[in-house]
Amino acid sequence: MDDVQQPARPQPNFPAMTQHLAAFIDEFQHCMNIPAVEGGVAIAEALGSINRAMVELRQEVRNGFQRIETRFTRLEAMIAAEQSNSVARVINSTATCGNGELQPLVGSNNVAIDGFPGTPDAIRNLPTAEARRILTLLGVNAQGTVAQIRRRLLLHAGVVNESRLAPAHK
């Protein structure tokens, strides 16, 4: 049985396959000319453009919310500082002499102002640059003469009627 010869089976014609495949590719490229396909490509490009715009918009919105959150955080600190300073001013308004103890004020960040004068007399003797620094931290106008600057700081500290203060005894 081994001697029985098998009939020749057809073999692939590679050059013919290549030629037909090339013709298929040429014809397939013409599918882009079909209105539905052409429209689909245009729709896909438009969707891609819309998607890119949405990504940009989403980032802008996130940035906007981040800015708002930062502003609210600052605003909360400023409100807390104003509340703390209101209490300190009420306490400071009870000072009865030039060397009466003052409650220190806090800056707009709600942190105690470093080096805040401890008495009305200390404010009256404060160097101009230091008085301006403190007023600036309080968000108050720091311009004017030395006397105006010190008077403004006394008022913002809550010392509202310094004429009633008895001079400090030395």
DSSP file (Angstrom, degrees, kcal/mol; ACC not computed):
  #  RESIDUE AA STRUCTURE BP1 BP2  ACC     N-H-->O    O-->H-N    N-H-->O    O-->H-N    TCO  KAPPA ALPHA  PHI   PSI    X-CA   Y-CA   Z-CA
    1    1 A M    >         0   0    0      0, 0.0     3,-1.3     0, 0.0     0, 0.0   0.000 360.0 360.0 360.0 -22.9    0.0    0.0    0.0
    2    2 A D  T 3   +     0   0    0      1,-0.3     0, 0.0     3,-0.0     0, 0.0   0.775 360.0  63.2 -69.6 -21.6    2.8    2.2    0.5
    3    3 A D  T 3  S+     0   0    0      2,-0.1     2,-0.4     0, 0.0    -1,-0.3   0.595  76.8 105.9 -80.3  -7.3    3.5    2.0   -3.2
    4    4 A V    <   -     0   0    0     -3,-1.3     2,-0.4     1,-0.1     0, 0.0  -0.570  70.0-134.9 -74.8 128.6    0.2    3.6   -4.1
    5    5 A Q        -     0   0    0     -2,-0.4    -2,-0.1     1,-0.0    -1,-0.1  -0.679  10.9-129.2 -89.8 135.4    0.8    7.1   -5.3
    6    6 A Q        -     0   0    0     -2,-0.4     3,-0.1     1,-0.1     2,-0.1  -0.569  30.0-106.9 -78.8 141.7   -1.4    9.8   -4.0
    7    7 A P        -     0   0    0      0, 0.0     2,-0.3     0, 0.0    -1,-0.1  -0.409  45.3 -94.9 -65.9 149.3   -2.9   12.1   -6.6
    8    8 A A        -     0   0    0     -2,-0.1     3,-0.0    -3,-0.0    -3,-0.0  -0.472  39.0-144.6 -68.2 126.1   -1.3   15.6   -6.7
    9    9 A R        -     0   0    0     -2,-0.3    -1,-0.0     1,-0.1    -3,-0.0  -0.671  29.9 -92.2 -90.8 149.5   -3.1   18.0   -4.6
   10   10 A P        -     0   0    0      0, 0.0    -1,-0.1     0, 0.0     0, 0.0  -0.325  40.8-145.4 -62.5 141.8   -3.3   21.6   -5.7
   11   11 A Q        -     0   0    0      1,-0.1     2,-0.0    -3,-0.0    -3,-0.0  -0.792  25.5 -94.7-106.8 149.6   -0.6   23.9   -4.3
   12   12 A P        -     0   0    0      0, 0.0     2,-0.9     0, 0.0    -1,-0.1  -0.352  27.0-138.8 -65.8 143.2   -1.0   27.6   -3.4
   13   13 A N     >  -     0   0    0      1,-0.2     4,-2.4     2,-0.1     3,-0.2  -0.831  19.6-173.7-102.5  93.3   -0.1   30.1   -6.0
   14   14 A F  H  > S+     0   0    0     -2,-0.9     4,-2.6     1,-0.2     5,-0.2   0.879  80.8  52.5 -62.1 -42.3    1.7   32.7   -4.0
   15   15 A P  H  > S+     0   0    0      0, 0.0     4,-2.2     0, 0.0    -1,-0.2   0.906 111.8  47.5 -60.3 -38.7    2.1   35.2   -6.8
   16   16 A A  H  > S+     0   0    0      2,-0.2     4,-2.6    -3,-0.2    -2,-0.2   0.900 111.3  51.3 -68.0 -39.7   -1.6   35.0   -7.5
   17   17 A M  H  X S+     0   0    0     -4,-2.4     4,-2.7     2,-0.2     5,-0.2   0.923 110.5  48.6 -61.9 -43.7   -2.4   35.4   -3.8
   18   18 A T  H  X S+     0   0    0     -4,-2.6     4,-2.3     1,-0.2    -1,-0.2   0.909 111.6  49.8 -62.3 -42.4   -0.1   38.5   -3.6
   19   19 A Q  H  X S+     0   0    0     -4,-2.2     4,-2.0    -5,-0.2    -2,-0.2   0.918 113.5  45.0 -64.4 -43.4   -1.8   40.0   -6.7
   20   20 A H  H  X S+     0   0    0     -4,-2.6     4,-2.6     2,-0.2    -2,-0.2   0.882 112.1  52.0 -68.3 -38.3   -5.3   39.4   -5.3
   21   21 A L  H  X S+     0   0    0     -4,-2.7     4,-2.4     2,-0.2    -2,-0.2   0.908 109.4  49.8 -64.9 -40.9   -4.4   40.8   -1.9
   22   22 A A  H  X S+     0   0    0     -4,-2.3     4,-2.3     2,-0.2    -1,-0.2   0.908 111.7  48.4 -63.1 -41.8   -3.0   43.9   -3.5
   23   23 A A  H  X S+     0   0    0     -4,-2.0     4,-2.4     2,-0.2    -2,-0.2   0.898 110.4  52.1 -65.4 -39.8   -6.2   44.3   -5.5
   24   24 A F  H  X S+     0   0    0     -4,-2.6     4,-2.8     2,-0.2    -2,-0.2   0.919 109.9  48.5 -61.3 -44.3   -8.2   43.8   -2.3
   25   25 A I  H  X S+     0   0    0     -4,-2.4     4,-1.9     2,-0.2    -2,-0.2   0.912 110.6  51.2 -63.7 -43.0   -6.2   46.5   -0.5
   26   26 A D  H  X S+     0   0    0     -4,-2.3     4,-0.6     1,-0.2    -1,-0.2   0.935 114.8  42.7 -59.2 -46.1   -6.7   48.9   -3.3
   27   27 A E  H >< S+     0   0    0     -4,-2.4     3,-0.9     1,-0.2     4,-0.3   0.877 109.6  57.5 -69.1 -37.3  -10.4   48.3   -3.4
   28   28 A F  H >< S+     0   0    0     -4,-2.8     3,-1.8     1,-0.3     4,-0.3   0.858  98.6  60.6 -63.2 -35.3  -10.7   48.4    0.4
   29   29 A Q  H >< S+     0   0    0     -4,-1.9     3,-1.3     1,-0.3    -1,-0.3   0.785  94.0  65.0 -62.0 -27.1   -9.2   51.9    0.5
   30   30 A H  G X< S+     0   0    0     -3,-0.9     3,-2.0    -4,-0.6     4,-0.3   0.638  79.3  82.6 -71.5 -13.1  -12.1   53.0   -1.6
   31   31 A C  G X  S+     0   0    0     -3,-1.8     3,-1.6    -4,-0.3     6,-0.3   0.795  78.2  68.8 -60.7 -26.4  -14.4   52.2    1.3
   32   32 A M  G <  S+     0   0    0     -3,-1.3    -1,-0.3    -4,-0.3    -2,-0.2   0.732  90.5  62.9 -63.7 -20.6  -13.4   55.7    2.7
   33   33 A N  G <  S+     0   0    0     -3,-2.0    -1,-0.3    -4,-0.2    -2,-0.2   0.600  76.4 103.2 -81.1 -11.4  -15.4   57.1   -0.2
   34   34 A I  S X> S-     0   0    0     -3,-1.6     4,-2.9    -4,-0.3     3,-0.6  -0.595  77.7-132.8 -71.5 127.4  -18.7   55.6    1.1
   35   35 A P  H 3> S+     0   0    0      0, 0.0     4,-3.0     0, 0.0     5,-0.2   0.854 103.6  53.3 -52.6 -40.7  -20.6   58.5    2.7
   36   36 A A  H 3> S+     0   0    0      2,-0.2     4,-1.9     1,-0.2     5,-0.1   0.905 113.2  42.8 -64.5 -39.8  -21.4   56.5    5.8
   37   37 A V  H <> S+     0   0    0     -3,-0.6     4,-2.3    -6,-0.3    -1,-0.2   0.923 114.7  49.8 -70.7 -44.3  -17.8   55.6    6.4
   38   38 A E  H  X S+     0   0    0     -4,-2.9     4,-2.1     1,-0.2    -2,-0.2   0.915 112.7  47.8 -60.4 -42.7  -16.6   59.1    5.6
   39   39 A G  H  X S+     0   0    0     -4,-3.0     4,-2.7    -5,-0.3    -1,-0.2   0.871 108.6  55.0 -64.8 -37.1  -19.2   60.5    8.0
   40   40 A G  H  X S+     0   0    0     -4,-1.9     4,-2.7    -5,-0.2    -2,-0.2   0.894 107.6  48.9 -63.1 -40.1  -18.1   58.1   10.6
   41   41 A V  H  X S+     0   0    0     -4,-2.3     4,-2.6     2,-0.2    -2,-0.2   0.925 112.0  49.0 -64.5 -43.7  -14.5   59.2   10.3
   42   42 A A  H  X S+     0   0    0     -4,-2.1     4,-2.5     2,-0.2    -2,-0.2   0.903 112.0  48.9 -62.7 -40.5  -15.7   62.8   10.6
   43   43 A I  H  X S+     0   0    0     -4,-2.7     4,-2.9     2,-0.2     5,-0.2   0.924 110.6  50.5 -64.1 -43.9  -17.8   61.9   13.7
   44   44 A A  H  X S+     0   0    0     -4,-2.7     4,-2.1     1,-0.2    -2,-0.2   0.906 112.0  47.4 -61.5 -41.2  -14.8   60.1   15.3
   45   45 A E  H  X S+     0   0    0     -4,-2.6     4,-2.2     2,-0.2    -1,-0.2   0.906 112.5  49.4 -65.9 -41.0  -12.6   63.1   14.7
   46   46 A A  H  X S+     0   0    0     -4,-2.5     4,-2.6     2,-0.2    -2,-0.2   0.912 110.8  50.0 -64.5 -42.2  -15.2   65.5   16.1
   47   47 A L  H  X S+     0   0    0     -4,-2.9     4,-2.8     2,-0.2    -1,-0.2   0.891 109.5  51.7 -63.0 -39.0  -15.7   63.2   19.2
   48   48 A G  H  X S+     0   0    0     -4,-2.1     4,-2.3    -5,-0.2    -1,-0.2   0.908 110.6  48.2 -62.9 -41.3  -11.9   63.2   19.7
   49   49 A S  H  X S+     0   0    0     -4,-2.2     4,-2.2     2,-0.2    -2,-0.2   0.912 112.5  48.3 -64.6 -43.4  -11.9   67.0   19.5
   50   50 A I  H  X S+     0   0    0     -4,-2.6     4,-2.6     2,-0.2    -2,-0.2   0.909 110.1  52.7 -63.2 -42.2  -14.8   67.2   22.0
   51   51 A N  H  X S+     0   0    0     -4,-2.8     4,-2.3     2,-0.2    -2,-0.2   0.920 109.3  48.4 -60.5 -44.5  -13.0   64.8   24.3
   52   52 A R  H  X S+     0   0    0     -4,-2.3     4,-2.2     1,-0.2    -1,-0.2   0.914 111.9  49.8 -62.6 -41.6   -9.8   66.9   24.3
   53   53 A A  H  X S+     0   0    0     -4,-2.2     4,-2.7     1,-0.2    -1,-0.2   0.892 109.9  51.1 -63.7 -39.1  -11.9   70.0   25.0
   54   54 A M  H  X S+     0   0    0     -4,-2.6     4,-2.9     2,-0.2    -2,-0.2   0.891 108.2  51.8 -66.0 -39.3  -13.7   68.2   27.9
   55   55 A V  H  X S+     0   0    0     -4,-2.3     4,-2.0     2,-0.2    -2,-0.2   0.928 112.5  46.0 -62.1 -44.6  -10.3   67.2   29.4
   56   56 A E  H  X S+     0   0    0     -4,-2.2     4,-2.3     2,-0.2    -2,-0.2   0.918 113.6  48.8 -63.3 -43.7   -9.1   70.8   29.2
   57   57 A L  H  X S+     0   0    0     -4,-2.7     4,-2.7     1,-0.2    -2,-0.2   0.908 108.8  53.1 -63.1 -42.7  -12.4   72.0   30.7
   58   58 A R  H  X S+     0   0    0     -4,-2.9     4,-2.5     1,-0.2    -1,-0.2   0.902 110.1  48.4 -59.2 -41.8  -12.2   69.5   33.5
   59   59 A Q  H  X S+     0   0    0     -4,-2.0     4,-2.6     2,-0.2    -1,-0.2   0.899 110.8  50.5 -66.6 -40.5   -8.7   70.7   34.4
   60   60 A E  H  X S+     0   0    0     -4,-2.3     4,-2.5     2,-0.2    -2,-0.2   0.904 111.2  48.8 -63.1 -40.8   -9.8   74.3   34.3
   61   61 A V  H  X S+     0   0    0     -4,-2.7     4,-2.8     2,-0.2     5,-0.2   0.923 111.0  49.9 -65.4 -43.6  -12.7   73.5   36.6
   62   62 A R  H  X S+     0   0    0     -4,-2.5     4,-2.3     1,-0.2    -2,-0.2   0.928 112.0  48.1 -59.4 -44.7  -10.4   71.6   39.0
   63   63 A N  H  X S+     0   0    0     -4,-2.6     4,-2.3     2,-0.2    -1,-0.2   0.903 111.4  51.2 -62.2 -40.8   -8.0   74.5   39.1
   64   64 A G  H  X S+     0   0    0     -4,-2.5     4,-2.3     1,-0.2    -2,-0.2   0.922 110.7  47.3 -62.8 -44.6  -10.9   76.9   39.7
   65   65 A F  H  X S+     0   0    0     -4,-2.8     4,-2.8     1,-0.2    -1,-0.2   0.873 109.9  53.9 -65.3 -35.6  -12.2   74.8   42.6
   66   66 A Q  H  X S+     0   0    0     -4,-2.3     4,-2.3    -5,-0.2    -2,-0.2   0.916 109.2  48.3 -63.4 -42.5   -8.7   74.6   44.0
   67   67 A R  H  X S+     0   0    0     -4,-2.3     4,-2.3     2,-0.2    -2,-0.2   0.910 112.5  48.8 -63.0 -41.6   -8.5   78.4   43.9
   68   68 A I  H  X S+     0   0    0     -4,-2.3     4,-2.7     2,-0.2    -2,-0.2   0.922 110.5  50.5 -64.2 -43.8  -11.8   78.7   45.6
   69   69 A E  H  X S+     0   0    0     -4,-2.8     4,-2.3     1,-0.2    -1,-0.2   0.906 110.4  50.0 -60.6 -41.7  -10.8   76.2   48.3
   70   70 A T  H  X S+     0   0    0     -4,-2.3     4,-2.3     2,-0.2    -1,-0.2   0.909 111.3  48.8 -63.1 -42.4   -7.6   78.2   48.9
   71   71 A R  H  X S+     0   0    0     -4,-2.3     4,-2.8     2,-0.2    -2,-0.2   0.906 110.8  50.1 -65.5 -41.2   -9.6   81.4   49.2
   72   72 A F  H  X S+     0   0    0     -4,-2.7     4,-2.9     2,-0.2    -2,-0.2   0.902 109.2  51.9 -63.5 -39.9  -12.1   79.8   51.6
   73   73 A T  H  X S+     0   0    0     -4,-2.3     4,-2.0     2,-0.2    -2,-0.2   0.934 112.6  45.1 -61.7 -45.4   -9.3   78.5   53.7
   74   74 A R  H  X S+     0   0    0     -4,-2.3     4,-2.5     1,-0.2    -2,-0.2   0.908 112.9  51.5 -63.2 -41.2   -7.7   82.0   53.9
   75   75 A L  H  X S+     0   0    0     -4,-2.8     4,-2.6     1,-0.2    -2,-0.2   0.906 108.1  51.2 -63.9 -41.9  -11.1   83.5   54.6
   76   76 A E  H  X S+     0   0    0     -4,-2.9     4,-2.6     1,-0.2    -1,-0.2   0.916 111.1  48.4 -60.6 -42.9  -11.7   81.1   57.5
   77   77 A A  H  X S+     0   0    0     -4,-2.0     4,-2.5     1,-0.2    -2,-0.2   0.899 111.4  50.2 -64.4 -40.2   -8.4   82.0   59.0
   78   78 A M  H  X S+     0   0    0     -4,-2.5     4,-2.6     2,-0.2    -2,-0.2   0.904 111.3  48.1 -65.5 -40.4   -9.1   85.7   58.6
   79   79 A I  H  X S+     0   0    0     -4,-2.6     4,-2.4     2,-0.2    -2,-0.2   0.928 112.5  48.4 -65.4 -44.3  -12.5   85.3   60.3
   80   80 A A  H  X S+     0   0    0     -4,-2.6     4,-2.5     1,-0.2    -2,-0.2   0.904 112.2  50.1 -61.5 -40.3  -11.0   83.3   63.1
   81   81 A A  H  X S+     0   0    0     -4,-2.5     4,-2.9    27,-0.3    25,-0.3   0.917 109.7  50.3 -63.8 -43.0   -8.3   86.0   63.5
   82   82 A E  H  X S+     0   0    0     -4,-2.6     4,-2.1     2,-0.2    -2,-0.2   0.893 111.0  49.2 -63.2 -39.2  -10.9   88.7   63.6
   83   83 A Q  H  X S+     0   0    0     -4,-2.4     4,-1.9     2,-0.2    -2,-0.2   0.930 112.7  47.1 -65.4 -44.7  -12.9   86.8   66.3
   84   84 A S  H  X S+     0   0    0     -4,-2.5     4,-2.3     1,-0.2    -2,-0.2   0.921 113.4  48.7 -61.6 -43.5   -9.7   86.3   68.4
   85   85 A N  H  X S+     0   0    0     -4,-2.9     4,-2.6     1,-0.2    -1,-0.2   0.844 106.6  56.8 -67.6 -32.7   -8.8   90.0   67.9
   86   86 A S  H  X S+     0   0    0     -4,-2.1     4,-2.0     2,-0.2    -1,-0.2   0.924 109.4  45.3 -63.0 -43.8  -12.3   91.1   68.9
   87   87 A V  H  X S+     0   0    0     -4,-1.9     4,-2.2     1,-0.2    -2,-0.2   0.930 113.5  49.8 -64.5 -44.6  -12.0   89.2   72.2
   88   88 A A  H  X S+     0   0    0     -4,-2.3     4,-3.0     1,-0.2    15,-0.4   0.894 109.4  52.2 -61.7 -39.5   -8.5   90.6   72.8
   89   89 A R  H  X S+     0   0    0     -4,-2.6     4,-1.8     2,-0.2    -1,-0.2   0.899 107.9  50.8 -64.5 -40.8   -9.7   94.2   72.1
   90   90 A V  H  < S+     0   0    0     -4,-2.0     4,-0.3     2,-0.2    -1,-0.2   0.942 114.1  44.4 -61.7 -45.7  -12.5   93.9   74.6
   91   91 A I  H >< S+     0   0    0     -4,-2.2     3,-1.4     1,-0.2    -2,-0.2   0.924 113.7  50.6 -63.3 -44.2  -10.0   92.7   77.2
   92   92 A N  H >< S+     0   0    0     -4,-3.0     3,-1.7     1,-0.3    -1,-0.2   0.760  97.1  68.8 -67.3 -24.5   -7.5   95.4   76.2
   93   93 A S  T 3< S+     0   0    0     -4,-1.8    -1,-0.3     1,-0.3    -2,-0.2   0.648  91.1  63.1 -69.7 -11.8  -10.2   98.1   76.5
   94   94 A T  T <  S+     0   0    0     -3,-1.4    -1,-0.3    -4,-0.3    -2,-0.2   0.419  70.8 128.3 -91.3   1.8  -10.2   97.5   80.2
   95   95 A A    <   -     0   0    0     -3,-1.7     3,-0.1     1,-0.2     7,-0.0  -0.376  35.4-175.7 -59.8 130.7   -6.6   98.7   80.6
   96   96 A T        +     0   0    0      1,-0.1    70,-1.9    69,-0.1     2,-0.3   0.489  61.2  31.0-110.7  -6.4   -6.5  101.3   83.4
   97   97 A C  B >  S-a  166   0A   0     68,-0.3     3,-2.1     4,-0.1    24,-0.1  -0.970  84.6-103.5-147.9 164.8   -2.9  102.3   83.2
   98   98 A G  T 3  S+     0   0    0     68,-2.5    23,-3.0    -2,-0.3    24,-0.4   0.726 121.0  46.1 -62.1 -23.0    0.0  102.7   80.8
   99   99 A N  T 3  S+     0   0    0     67,-0.2    -1,-0.3    21,-0.2     2,-0.1   0.186  82.4 130.9-106.9  19.3    1.6   99.5   82.0
  100  100 A G    <   -     0   0    0     -3,-2.1     2,-0.2     1,-0.1    21,-0.1  -0.427  68.3 -98.6 -68.1 145.3   -1.6   97.4   82.1
  101  101 A E        -     0   0    0     18,-0.1     2,-0.4    -2,-0.1    18,-0.2  -0.431  37.3-154.1 -71.5 135.2   -1.2   94.1   80.4
  102  102 A L        -     0   0    0     16,-2.8   -13,-0.1    -2,-0.2    56,-0.1  -0.864  16.0-124.5-108.0 143.0   -2.5   93.8   76.8
  103  103 A Q        -     0   0    0    -15,-0.4   -11,-0.1    -2,-0.4     2,-0.1  -0.718  37.9-115.8 -77.8 131.2   -3.7   90.6   75.1
  104  104 A P        -     0   0    0      0, 0.0     2,-0.2     0, 0.0   -16,-0.1  -0.377  25.4-129.6 -69.0 148.4   -1.6   90.2   71.9
  105  105 A L        -     0   0    0      8,-0.1     8,-2.3   -17,-0.1     2,-0.3  -0.500  16.5-128.7 -89.6 165.4   -3.4   90.4   68.6
  106  106 A V  B     -B  112   0B   0    -25,-0.3     6,-0.2     6,-0.3   -21,-0.1  -0.834  18.7-117.6-113.4 154.6   -3.2   87.8   65.8
  107  107 A G    >   -     0   0    0      4,-2.5     3,-2.4    -2,-0.3    31,-0.2  -0.176  44.5 -85.6 -78.6 179.0   -2.4   88.3   62.2
  108  108 A S  T 3  S+     0   0    0     29,-1.4   -27,-0.3     1,-0.3   -26,-0.1   0.647 129.5  62.4 -63.7 -14.0   -4.7   87.5   59.3
  109  109 A N  T 3  S-     0   0    0      2,-0.2    -1,-0.3    28,-0.2   -31,-0.1   0.353 116.5-115.1 -90.3   5.5   -3.3   83.9   59.4
  110  110 A N  S <  S+     0   0    0     -3,-2.4     2,-0.4     1,-0.3    -2,-0.1   0.772  75.6 128.0  65.9  30.2   -4.7   83.6   63.0
  111  111 A V  S    S-     0   0    0     -4,-0.1    -4,-2.5     3,-0.0    -1,-0.3  -0.953  70.3 -98.8-114.8 136.1   -1.2   83.3   64.4
  112  112 A A  B     -B  106   0B   0     -2,-0.4     2,-0.5    -6,-0.2    -6,-0.3  -0.219  42.5-109.2 -54.0 136.4   -0.1   85.5   67.3
  113  113 A I    >   -     0   0    0     -8,-2.3     3,-1.5     1,-0.1     2,-0.1  -0.573  34.4-121.5 -72.7 119.4    1.9   88.4   66.1
  114  114 A D  T 3  S+     0   0    0     -2,-0.5    -1,-0.1     1,-0.3    -3,-0.0  -0.402  93.1  12.4 -62.8 129.6    5.5   87.9   67.3
  115  115 A G  T 3  S+     0   0    0      1,-0.2    -1,-0.3    -2,-0.1     3,-0.1   0.688  80.7 170.3  78.6  18.9    6.7   90.7   69.5
  116  116 A F    <   -     0   0    0     -3,-1.5    -1,-0.2   -11,-0.1     7,-0.0  -0.459  45.0-101.6 -64.2 132.4    3.3   92.3   70.0
  117  117 A P        -     0   0    0      0, 0.0    -1,-0.1     0, 0.0     6,-0.1  -0.240  24.2-148.6 -58.9 140.0    3.7   95.0   72.7
  118  118 A G  S    S+     0   0    0    -17,-0.1   -16,-2.8    -3,-0.1    -2,-0.1   0.577  74.7  29.7 -88.3 -10.7    2.5   93.9   76.2
  119  119 A T  S  > S-     0   0    0    -18,-0.2     4,-1.5     1,-0.1   -20,-0.2  -0.951  79.4-112.6-142.9 161.2    1.4   97.3   77.4
  120  120 A P  H  > S+     0   0    0      0, 0.0     4,-2.4     0, 0.0   -21,-0.2   0.892 119.5  54.7 -59.8 -38.8    0.0  100.6   76.1
  121  121 A D  H  > S+     0   0    0    -23,-3.0     4,-1.5     1,-0.2   -22,-0.1   0.888 103.8  54.9 -61.8 -37.5    3.3  102.3   77.1
  122  122 A A  H  4 S+     0   0    0    -24,-0.4    -1,-0.2     1,-0.2     4,-0.2   0.877 108.5  48.8 -64.0 -36.0    5.2   99.7   75.1
  123  123 A I  H >< S+     0   0    0     -4,-1.5     3,-1.3     1,-0.2    -2,-0.2   0.922 108.6  53.3 -66.7 -43.0    3.1  100.7   72.0
  124  124 A R  H 3< S+     0   0    0     -4,-2.4    -2,-0.2     1,-0.3    -1,-0.2   0.790 115.7  40.3 -61.9 -27.5    3.8  104.4   72.7
  125  125 A N  T 3< S+     0   0    0     -4,-1.5    -1,-0.3    -5,-0.2    -2,-0.2   0.301  86.8 127.3-103.3   7.6    7.5  103.7   72.7
  126  126 A L    <   -     0   0    0     -3,-1.3    24,-0.1    -4,-0.2    -3,-0.1  -0.422  68.1-108.1 -69.0 134.9    7.5  101.2   69.8
  127  127 A P     >  -     0   0    0      0, 0.0     4,-2.3     0, 0.0     3,-0.3  -0.329  29.6-117.2 -58.9 147.0   10.0  102.0   67.0
  128  128 A T  H  > S+     0   0    0      1,-0.2     4,-2.6     2,-0.2     5,-0.2   0.891 112.6  52.4 -56.1 -45.8    8.2  103.2   63.9
  129  129 A A  H  > S+     0   0    0      1,-0.2     4,-2.2     2,-0.2    -1,-0.2   0.890 110.8  48.0 -60.9 -39.5    9.3  100.3   61.7
  130  130 A E  H  > S+     0   0    0     -3,-0.3     4,-2.2     2,-0.2    -1,-0.2   0.898 111.1  50.2 -69.5 -39.9    8.0   97.8   64.3
  131  131 A A  H  X S+     0   0    0     -4,-2.3     4,-2.4     1,-0.2    -2,-0.2   0.904 111.9  48.9 -63.6 -40.9    4.7   99.6   64.6
  132  132 A R  H  X S+     0   0    0     -4,-2.6     4,-2.5    -5,-0.2    -2,-0.2   0.901 108.9  53.0 -65.0 -40.4    4.3   99.5   60.8
  133  133 A R  H  X S+     0   0    0     -4,-2.2     4,-2.2    -5,-0.2    -2,-0.2   0.931 111.3  45.8 -59.5 -46.6    5.2   95.8   60.7
  134  134 A I  H  X S+     0   0    0     -4,-2.2     4,-1.6     2,-0.2    -2,-0.2   0.923 112.4  50.0 -65.9 -44.5    2.5   95.0   63.2
  135  135 A L  H  <>S+     0   0    0     -4,-2.4     5,-2.9     1,-0.2     4,-0.4   0.906 110.2  51.6 -60.1 -40.6   -0.1   97.2   61.5
  136  136 A T  H ><5S+     0   0    0     -4,-2.5     3,-1.3     1,-0.2    -1,-0.2   0.909 107.2  52.1 -63.1 -42.2    0.7   95.5   58.2
  137  137 A L  H 3<5S+     0   0    0     -4,-2.2   -29,-1.4     1,-0.3    -1,-0.2   0.802 109.2  51.4 -63.7 -28.0    0.2   92.1   59.7
  138  138 A L  T 3<5S-     0   0    0     -4,-1.6    -1,-0.3   -31,-0.2    -2,-0.2   0.533 117.3-116.4 -83.5  -6.5   -3.2   93.3   60.9
  139  139 A G  T < 5S+     0   0    0     -3,-1.3     2,-0.3    -4,-0.4    -3,-0.2   0.804  71.0 136.2  76.1  29.5   -4.0   94.4   57.4
  140  140 A V      < -     0   0    0     -5,-2.9    -1,-0.3    -6,-0.1    -2,-0.1  -0.812  67.4 -88.2-113.0 149.6   -4.2   98.0   58.6
  141  141 A N        -     0   0    0     -2,-0.3    -1,-0.1     1,-0.1    -5,-0.0  -0.340  36.9-171.3 -53.9 125.6   -2.9  101.2   56.9
  142  142 A A        +     0   0    0     -2,-0.1     2,-0.2    -7,-0.1    -1,-0.1   0.147  48.4 106.6-109.0  17.3    0.7  101.6   58.2
  143  143 A Q        +     0   0    0      5,-0.1     2,-0.2     6,-0.0    -2,-0.0  -0.576  46.7  62.4 -95.0 159.4    1.2  105.1   56.7
  144  144 A G  S    S-     0   0    0     -2,-0.2     2,-0.0     4,-0.1    -2,-0.0  -0.689  85.2 -35.1 125.8-175.4    1.4  108.4   58.6
  145  145 A T     >  -     0   0    0     -2,-0.2     4,-2.7     1,-0.1     5,-0.2  -0.253  62.1-103.2 -73.9 168.1    3.4  110.2   61.2
  146  146 A V  H  > S+     0   0    0      1,-0.2     4,-2.5     2,-0.2     5,-0.2   0.924 124.5  49.6 -58.2 -45.1    4.9  108.3   64.1
  147  147 A A  H  > S+     0   0    0      1,-0.2     4,-2.4     2,-0.2    -1,-0.2   0.904 111.8  48.0 -62.7 -41.6    2.2  109.6   66.4
  148  148 A Q  H  > S+     0   0    0      2,-0.2     4,-2.6     1,-0.2    -2,-0.2   0.904 112.1  49.6 -65.0 -41.8   -0.6  108.5   64.0
  149  149 A I  H  X S+     0   0    0     -4,-2.7     4,-2.1     2,-0.2    -2,-0.2   0.935 113.8  44.4 -64.3 -46.4    0.9  105.1   63.5
  150  150 A R  H  X S+     0   0    0     -4,-2.5     4,-2.5     2,-0.2    -2,-0.2   0.906 113.7  50.5 -66.0 -41.1    1.2  104.5   67.3
  151  151 A R  H  X S+     0   0    0     -4,-2.4     4,-2.5    -5,-0.2    -2,-0.2   0.915 109.9  50.9 -62.3 -42.8   -2.3  105.9   67.9
  152  152 A R  H  X S+     0   0    0     -4,-2.6     4,-2.5     1,-0.2    -1,-0.2   0.900 110.5  49.2 -61.8 -41.0   -3.7  103.6   65.2
  153  153 A L  H  X S+     0   0    0     -4,-2.1     4,-1.6     2,-0.2    -2,-0.2   0.904 109.7  51.3 -67.0 -40.7   -2.0  100.6   66.8
  154  154 A L  H  X>S+     0   0    0     -4,-2.5     5,-2.3     2,-0.2     4,-0.6   0.935 111.7  47.7 -59.2 -45.6   -3.4  101.5   70.2
  155  155 A L  H ><5S+     0   0    0     -4,-2.5     3,-1.0     1,-0.2    -2,-0.2   0.916 112.0  48.6 -63.1 -43.5   -6.9  101.7   68.7
  156  156 A H  H 3<5S+     0   0    0     -4,-2.5    -1,-0.2     1,-0.3    -2,-0.2   0.745 107.0  56.7 -70.5 -21.4   -6.5   98.4   66.9
  157  157 A A  H 3<5S-     0   0    0     -4,-1.6    -1,-0.3    -5,-0.2   -65,-0.2   0.626 124.4-105.3 -80.4 -13.2   -5.3   96.8   70.1
  158  158 A G  T <<5S+     0   0    0     -3,-1.0     2,-1.5    -4,-0.6    -3,-0.2   0.402  80.4 132.3 104.8  -1.7   -8.5   97.9   71.8
  159  159 A V      < +     0   0    0     -5,-2.3     3,-0.3    -6,-0.2    -1,-0.2  -0.676  25.7 162.1 -83.5  91.2   -7.0  100.8   73.8
  160  160 A V        +     0   0    0     -2,-1.5     2,-0.3     1,-0.2    -1,-0.2   0.699  62.4  35.4 -92.6 -21.0   -9.8  103.2   72.8
  161  161 A N    >   +     0   0    0     -3,-0.2     3,-1.8     1,-0.1     4,-0.4  -0.609  58.9 165.7-134.1  75.1   -9.5  106.0   75.4
  162  162 A E  G >  S+     0   0    0     -3,-0.3     3,-0.8     1,-0.3    -1,-0.1   0.683  70.2  73.2 -69.1 -14.4   -5.9  106.5   76.3
  163  163 A S  G 3  S+     0   0    0      1,-0.2    -1,-0.3    -3,-0.1    -2,-0.0   0.773  95.2  53.9 -67.9 -22.8   -6.7  109.8   77.9
  164  164 A R  G <  S+     0   0    0     -3,-1.8     2,-0.3     2,-0.1    -1,-0.2   0.621  86.6 104.3 -82.1 -13.5   -8.3  107.8   80.8
  165  165 A L  S <  S-     0   0    0     -3,-0.8   -68,-0.3    -4,-0.4   -69,-0.1  -0.504  72.7-131.2 -72.1 129.7   -5.1  105.7   81.2
  166  166 A A  B     -a   97   0A   0    -70,-1.9   -68,-2.5    -2,-0.3   -67,-0.2  -0.599  33.9-100.9 -74.0 140.1   -3.1  106.7   84.2
  167  167 A P        -     0   0    0      0, 0.0     2,-0.2     0, 0.0    -1,-0.1  -0.304  42.5-101.3 -61.8 147.7    0.5  107.2   83.4
  168  168 A A        -     0   0    0    -71,-0.1     2,-0.4     1,-0.1   -71,-0.0  -0.479  33.9-125.3 -69.1 137.5    2.7  104.3   84.3
  169  169 A H              0   0    0     -2,-0.2    -1,-0.1     1,-0.1    -3,-0.0  -0.722 360.0 360.0 -87.0 131.1    4.7  104.8   87.5
  170  170 A K              0   0    0     -2,-0.4    -1,-0.1     0, 0.0    -2,-0.0   0.426 360.0 360.0-108.7 360.0    8.4  104.4   87.0
